[in-house]
Amino acid sequence: MPIKVLYIATGGIYGADQSLMTLLDGLGDKITACVVMPHLFGLQNFLEQRKIPYAKIRMRQYSVPKIKSVKDFIYFPVKLFMALRYNNIIAYRLKKIIRDFQPDIIHTNVGVYRMGYKIARQRGIPHVWHLREYQDTDMGRWIVGGRKRLVRLLKRDNNYPIPVSKGIADYFGIPHSHVVYNGILKKDHLLFHPKKENYFLYAGNIYEEKGVSVMIEAFCRFASHNNSYKLYLAGGYSRSYKNKLMRIISRYHIQTDRILFIGKQLRDEITRLMSKATGVIVPSYCEAFGRVVAEAMANGCLVIAHNSHGIKEQLDNGRSITGDEIGIRCTSSAEDMAEKMQEIITNGIPHYFPMINRSQQVVNQLYTSAKYSREIYEVYCSQLNIFVP
């Protein structure tokens, strides 16, 4: 009999939601799923194609932006009220869905929502809590009640936390045995195009905590001596932050058509861009896992990444498995990042083909969708005392 799982997701098509899509396809008829999400930003299309029921509930994150400006100070009480009181007000909607669906397990797919955890505890339903973010250091937010309070919730009896990396596990005091790495691809579904084009790619949301301003400055330094290369930024951004980045570009007198903000792209287009790029740059100051690193490797692209947190863990895993580097490590210095880009051009991209090959070996070993789905299913079974053959 399939396990009935109620998922709480964000509702988009990137990051955590991409991992959820991978999981739902991987589990297939082993589960009966229902998904609740606060936004309809694309995930609903995937669910409709597979006839998976879903509902929209505008639940709020249990974290609020840290106060960095007068505007943040003014809105802080409002956002704190929405996190505390508003979630309690609308909880009846989730309770009704749970009463009608009768799930065996509630699986909250991101760490920033607590409504599923609270109601699961009230109803005596096992709860699985996926921890895909630090919340404070990577998102620039304050965890409501503080990190110690969240750690206590994570360790309660009815809850099973799943960190996406050892770094996240350590941060929240969870054993490494709970770590489940994201599933990125089906086994052996790897791409490699040896003919690369003259551009670097950034793929992901565009804001300061992702290290984008340092990357822009680094590319401007590099571009001053390399006229034929461009930088594509594929992801969402605010007008004010783009204006800040454009001011950096103007200081270096770089033509604006060499740094292109191409907005959010569908997954197939991201795959195409990665496979043909000279390199994917991942400058983020703090990533829990760094999904884009593994995706770029799977698509046969050289990775230049900030050597910290989840990204460092992936690179260290690769070195441990293959005995050599699987990506180019850089610091958060624009000068160092520019030097790494210049080294790639000086050496020529074929010089790095063995590194790309090693990276694909690691992705194929650690980050397959089958491995990911199997490990999550084993968690479900352990929480329900079901024997897994």
C-alpha positions as CSV (number, residue, x, y, z in Angstrom):
1,M,0.0,0.0,0.0
2,P,1.4,3.4,-0.9
3,I,2.5,5.8,1.9
4,K,0.3,8.9,2.0
5,V,2.6,12.0,2.2
6,L,1.5,15.6,2.5
7,Y,4.2,17.9,1.3
8,I,4.7,21.6,2.2
9,A,6.6,23.3,-0.5
10,T,7.3,26.9,-1.7
11,G,5.7,26.5,-5.1
12,G,8.4,27.5,-7.6
13,I,10.5,25.5,-10.1
14,Y,14.0,26.0,-8.7
15,G,16.1,24.7,-5.8
16,A,14.0,23.1,-3.1
17,D,11.0,22.7,-5.5
18,Q,13.2,21.1,-8.1
19,S,14.4,18.6,-5.5
20,L,10.7,17.9,-4.7
21,M,9.9,17.3,-8.3
22,T,12.8,14.9,-8.5
23,L,11.6,13.1,-5.4
24,L,8.0,12.8,-6.6
25,D,9.1,11.3,-9.9
26,G,11.5,9.0,-8.2
27,L,9.1,7.6,-5.6
28,G,6.3,7.1,-8.2
29,D,3.6,4.7,-7.0
30,K,5.3,4.1,-3.6
31,I,3.5,7.1,-2.3
32,T,0.3,9.0,-2.7
33,A,1.1,12.7,-2.6
34,C,-0.7,16.0,-1.9
35,V,1.2,19.3,-2.0
36,V,0.5,22.5,-0.1
37,M,2.3,25.7,-1.0
38,P,2.1,29.4,-0.5
39,H,2.9,30.4,-4.1
40,L,1.9,29.2,-7.6
41,F,5.2,30.0,-9.3
42,G,5.4,27.0,-11.6
43,L,5.3,23.9,-9.4
44,Q,1.6,23.5,-10.0
45,N,2.2,22.8,-13.7
46,F,4.4,19.8,-12.8
47,L,1.7,18.6,-10.3
48,E,-1.1,19.0,-12.8
49,Q,0.7,16.9,-15.4
50,R,1.1,14.1,-12.9
51,K,-2.4,14.5,-11.5
52,I,-1.1,15.2,-8.0
53,P,-3.6,17.3,-5.9
54,Y,-2.3,20.6,-4.5
55,A,-3.6,23.6,-2.6
56,K,-2.4,27.1,-2.1
57,I,-2.2,28.4,1.5
58,R,-0.4,31.7,2.0
59,M,1.7,30.6,5.0
60,R,4.6,32.8,6.1
61,Q,8.2,31.9,6.8
62,Y,9.3,31.7,10.4
63,S,12.2,34.1,9.7
64,V,12.3,37.8,9.0
65,P,14.8,40.0,7.2
66,K,17.6,41.3,9.5
67,I,17.4,45.0,10.1
68,K,19.9,46.7,7.7
69,S,18.0,49.9,6.9
70,V,15.3,52.3,8.1
71,K,12.8,50.5,5.9
72,D,13.7,47.2,7.4
73,F,13.2,48.7,10.9
74,I,9.8,50.0,10.0
75,Y,8.6,46.8,8.5
76,F,10.1,44.4,11.1
77,P,7.1,44.4,13.5
78,V,4.7,43.8,10.5
79,K,6.8,40.8,9.2
80,L,7.2,39.4,12.7
81,F,3.4,39.6,13.2
82,M,2.8,37.8,9.9
83,A,5.2,35.0,11.0
84,L,3.7,34.6,14.4
85,R,0.0,35.5,14.3
86,Y,-1.0,35.2,10.6
87,N,0.3,31.6,10.4
88,N,-1.9,30.8,13.4
89,I,-4.9,32.5,11.8
90,I,-4.7,30.5,8.6
91,A,-3.7,27.2,10.1
92,Y,-7.3,26.0,10.0
93,R,-7.0,25.6,6.2
94,L,-4.1,23.2,6.5
95,K,-5.9,21.3,9.3
96,K,-8.9,20.8,7.0
97,I,-6.6,19.4,4.2
98,I,-5.0,17.1,6.7
99,R,-8.3,15.9,8.0
100,D,-9.5,15.2,4.4
101,F,-6.3,13.7,3.1
102,Q,-5.4,11.7,6.2
103,P,-1.6,11.6,5.6
104,D,0.7,9.0,7.1
105,I,3.5,11.6,7.1
106,I,3.9,15.3,6.7
107,H,7.0,16.4,4.9
108,T,8.0,20.0,5.1
109,N,10.3,20.5,2.1
110,V,12.1,23.6,3.4
111,G,13.3,24.7,6.9
112,V,11.6,28.1,7.0
113,Y,8.0,26.8,7.4
114,R,6.7,25.5,10.7
115,M,3.0,25.1,10.2
116,G,3.3,21.5,9.1
117,Y,5.5,20.6,12.0
118,K,3.1,22.2,14.6
119,I,-0.1,20.5,13.2
120,A,1.7,17.2,12.8
121,R,2.7,17.3,16.5
122,Q,-0.8,18.2,17.5
123,R,-2.3,15.3,15.5
124,G,0.4,12.7,16.3
125,I,1.5,12.4,12.7
126,P,5.2,11.7,12.0
127,H,6.9,14.8,10.5
128,V,9.9,15.0,8.2
129,W,11.6,18.4,8.1
130,H,14.0,19.1,5.2
131,L,16.7,21.6,6.1
132,R,18.0,23.2,2.9
133,E,19.2,26.5,4.3
134,Y,21.0,28.0,7.3
135,Q,18.3,30.7,7.1
136,D,20.4,33.4,8.8
137,T,23.9,33.4,7.3
138,D,22.8,32.4,3.8
139,M,19.5,34.3,3.5
140,G,20.2,37.4,5.6
141,R,17.3,36.6,7.9
142,W,16.6,36.3,11.6
143,I,15.1,32.9,12.7
144,V,12.0,33.7,14.8
145,G,12.7,32.6,18.3
146,G,16.4,32.1,17.5
147,R,18.4,29.1,16.3
148,K,18.5,27.4,19.7
149,R,14.7,27.3,19.7
150,L,14.6,25.8,16.3
151,V,17.2,23.2,17.3
152,R,14.9,22.1,20.1
153,L,12.0,21.7,17.8
154,L,14.1,19.7,15.3
155,K,15.0,17.2,18.0
156,R,11.5,16.4,19.3
157,D,10.2,12.9,19.1
158,N,7.7,13.2,16.2
159,N,10.2,14.9,14.0
160,Y,12.9,13.6,11.7
161,P,15.2,16.3,10.3
162,I,17.0,15.8,6.9
163,P,19.9,18.2,6.3
164,V,21.1,18.5,2.8
165,S,24.7,18.7,3.8
166,K,27.0,17.9,6.7
167,G,27.5,21.6,7.2
168,I,23.8,22.1,7.8
169,A,23.7,19.1,10.1
170,D,26.5,20.5,12.2
171,Y,24.9,23.9,12.3
172,F,21.7,22.5,13.8
173,G,23.3,19.8,15.9
174,I,22.0,16.9,13.8
175,P,23.9,13.6,13.3
176,H,25.6,13.2,9.9
177,S,23.6,9.9,9.5
178,H,20.5,12.1,8.8
179,V,22.2,13.8,5.8
180,V,20.6,13.2,2.4
181,Y,22.3,14.8,-0.6
182,N,20.0,16.3,-3.3
183,G,19.3,14.2,-6.4
184,I,20.3,16.1,-9.5
185,L,20.0,13.6,-12.4
186,K,19.2,10.1,-13.4
187,K,22.3,7.8,-13.3
188,D,24.5,8.2,-16.3
189,H,22.4,11.0,-17.8
190,L,25.4,13.2,-18.2
191,L,26.1,15.9,-20.9
192,F,29.4,16.9,-22.3
193,H,29.9,19.3,-25.2
194,P,33.6,19.8,-25.9
195,K,33.0,22.9,-28.0
196,K,32.5,25.7,-25.5
197,E,31.4,29.3,-26.2
198,N,32.9,32.5,-25.0
199,Y,30.7,33.3,-22.0
200,F,30.6,32.6,-18.3
201,L,27.3,31.9,-16.6
202,Y,25.7,32.7,-13.3
203,A,22.5,30.8,-12.6
204,G,20.3,31.6,-9.6
205,N,18.6,34.4,-7.8
206,I,20.5,37.6,-7.9
207,Y,21.1,39.4,-4.6
208,E,24.0,40.4,-2.4
209,E,24.2,37.3,-0.2
210,K,24.9,35.3,-3.4
211,G,28.1,37.2,-3.9
212,V,26.9,38.7,-7.2
213,S,28.5,42.1,-6.8
214,V,31.9,40.5,-6.2
215,M,31.4,38.4,-9.3
216,I,30.4,41.4,-11.4
217,E,33.5,43.3,-10.3
218,A,35.7,40.2,-11.0
219,F,34.3,39.8,-14.5
220,C,34.8,43.5,-15.2
221,R,38.5,43.2,-14.2
222,F,38.7,40.1,-16.4
223,A,36.8,41.6,-19.3
224,S,39.1,44.6,-19.4
225,H,41.7,42.3,-20.9
226,N,39.5,39.8,-22.7
227,N,37.2,41.5,-25.2
228,S,35.5,38.4,-26.6
229,Y,33.9,37.1,-23.4
230,K,30.4,37.8,-21.9
231,L,28.7,37.1,-18.6
232,Y,25.1,35.8,-18.5
233,L,23.1,36.2,-15.3
234,A,20.1,33.8,-15.4
235,G,17.8,34.5,-12.4
236,G,15.4,36.9,-10.8
237,Y,16.5,40.3,-9.4
238,S,15.2,43.5,-8.0
239,R,15.4,46.8,-9.9
240,S,17.3,48.4,-7.1
241,Y,20.0,45.7,-6.9
242,K,20.4,45.6,-10.6
243,N,21.0,49.4,-10.5
244,K,23.7,48.8,-7.9
245,L,25.4,46.3,-10.2
246,M,25.1,48.6,-13.2
247,R,27.0,51.3,-11.2
248,I,29.9,48.8,-10.7
249,I,29.9,48.0,-14.4
250,S,30.0,51.7,-15.3
251,R,33.0,52.3,-13.1
252,Y,35.0,49.8,-15.3
253,H,33.6,51.2,-18.6
254,I,32.6,47.8,-19.7
255,Q,30.0,47.7,-22.5
256,T,26.6,46.8,-21.1
257,D,26.0,44.2,-23.8
258,R,28.8,42.1,-22.4
259,I,27.1,41.5,-19.0
260,L,23.6,40.3,-19.8
261,F,20.7,40.0,-17.3
262,I,18.6,37.3,-19.0
263,G,16.1,36.7,-16.2
264,K,14.7,33.4,-15.0
265,Q,15.0,30.6,-17.5
266,L,13.3,27.3,-17.8
267,R,15.3,24.2,-16.8
268,D,16.0,23.1,-20.4
269,E,17.5,26.5,-21.2
270,I,19.7,26.5,-18.1
271,T,20.9,23.0,-19.1
272,R,21.8,24.3,-22.6
273,L,23.5,27.4,-21.3
274,M,25.5,25.3,-18.8
275,S,26.6,22.8,-21.4
276,K,28.1,25.4,-23.7
277,A,29.5,27.8,-21.1
278,T,33.3,28.3,-20.6
279,G,32.4,28.1,-16.9
280,V,29.7,28.5,-14.3
281,I,30.5,30.9,-11.6
282,V,29.1,30.2,-8.1
283,P,30.3,33.2,-5.9
284,S,27.8,32.7,-3.1
285,Y,29.1,33.5,0.4
286,C,27.2,30.7,2.0
287,E,25.3,27.8,0.4
288,A,23.8,24.9,2.3
289,F,24.4,22.6,-0.6
290,G,24.9,24.5,-3.8
291,R,22.7,22.6,-6.2
292,V,23.9,24.7,-9.1
293,V,27.4,23.3,-8.6
294,A,26.3,19.7,-9.1
295,E,23.9,20.7,-12.0
296,A,26.8,22.4,-13.8
297,M,29.0,19.4,-13.4
298,A,26.3,17.1,-14.6
299,N,26.0,19.2,-17.7
300,G,29.7,19.0,-18.5
301,C,30.6,22.5,-17.4
302,L,33.7,23.7,-15.5
303,V,32.8,25.2,-12.1
304,I,34.5,28.2,-10.5
305,A,33.1,28.4,-7.0
306,H,33.6,30.2,-3.7
307,N,35.3,27.6,-1.4
308,S,33.0,27.7,1.6
309,H,30.1,25.8,3.3
310,G,28.1,23.4,1.1
311,I,30.1,24.2,-2.0
312,K,33.4,23.3,-0.2
313,E,31.8,20.1,1.0
314,Q,31.0,19.1,-2.5
315,L,34.5,19.9,-3.7
316,D,36.0,18.1,-0.8
317,N,33.8,15.0,-1.5
318,G,35.1,15.1,-5.1
319,R,38.7,15.2,-4.0
320,S,38.2,12.4,-1.5
321,I,36.5,10.2,-4.2
322,T,38.8,10.9,-7.2
323,G,42.0,12.0,-5.5
324,D,42.0,15.3,-7.3
325,E,40.0,18.6,-7.7
326,I,36.7,18.5,-9.5
327,G,36.2,22.3,-9.7
328,I,38.2,25.6,-9.4
329,R,38.1,27.0,-5.9
330,C,38.2,30.7,-5.3
331,T,37.8,33.1,-2.4
332,S,35.3,35.9,-2.1
333,S,37.9,38.4,-3.5
334,A,37.1,39.9,-6.9
335,E,40.8,39.9,-7.7
336,D,41.1,36.1,-7.0
337,M,38.0,35.3,-9.0
338,A,39.2,37.4,-11.9
339,E,42.6,35.6,-11.8
340,K,40.8,32.2,-11.9
341,M,38.9,33.2,-15.0
342,Q,42.1,34.5,-16.7
343,E,43.8,31.2,-15.9
344,I,41.1,29.2,-17.7
345,I,41.5,31.3,-20.8
346,T,45.3,31.2,-20.6
347,N,45.4,27.4,-20.2
348,G,42.5,26.7,-22.6
349,I,39.3,24.9,-21.8
350,P,40.6,21.5,-23.0
351,H,43.1,21.6,-20.2
352,Y,40.2,21.2,-17.8
353,F,38.4,18.4,-19.5
354,P,39.9,15.8,-17.1
355,M,38.6,17.9,-14.2
356,I,35.1,18.0,-15.7
357,N,35.2,14.2,-16.2
358,R,36.1,13.7,-12.6
359,S,33.3,16.0,-11.5
360,Q,30.8,13.9,-13.5
361,Q,32.0,10.7,-11.9
362,V,31.3,12.3,-8.5
363,V,27.8,13.6,-9.5
364,N,27.0,10.1,-10.9
365,Q,28.0,8.5,-7.6
366,L,26.6,10.9,-5.0
367,Y,23.8,13.0,-6.5
368,T,21.5,10.7,-8.6
369,S,17.7,10.9,-8.3
370,A,17.5,7.2,-7.6
371,K,19.8,7.4,-4.6
372,Y,18.0,10.5,-3.3
373,S,14.5,9.0,-3.7
374,R,15.6,5.7,-2.1
375,E,17.1,7.4,1.0
376,I,14.0,9.6,1.5
377,Y,11.7,6.5,1.2
378,E,13.8,4.7,3.7
379,V,13.2,7.6,6.1
380,Y,9.5,7.4,5.6
381,C,9.5,3.7,6.3
382,S,11.6,4.1,9.4
383,Q,9.2,6.6,10.8
384,L,6.2,4.3,10.1
385,N,8.0,1.1,11.2
386,I,7.7,-0.4,7.7
387,F,10.2,-3.0,6.6
388,V,12.2,-2.0,3.5
389,P,13.3,-5.1,1.6
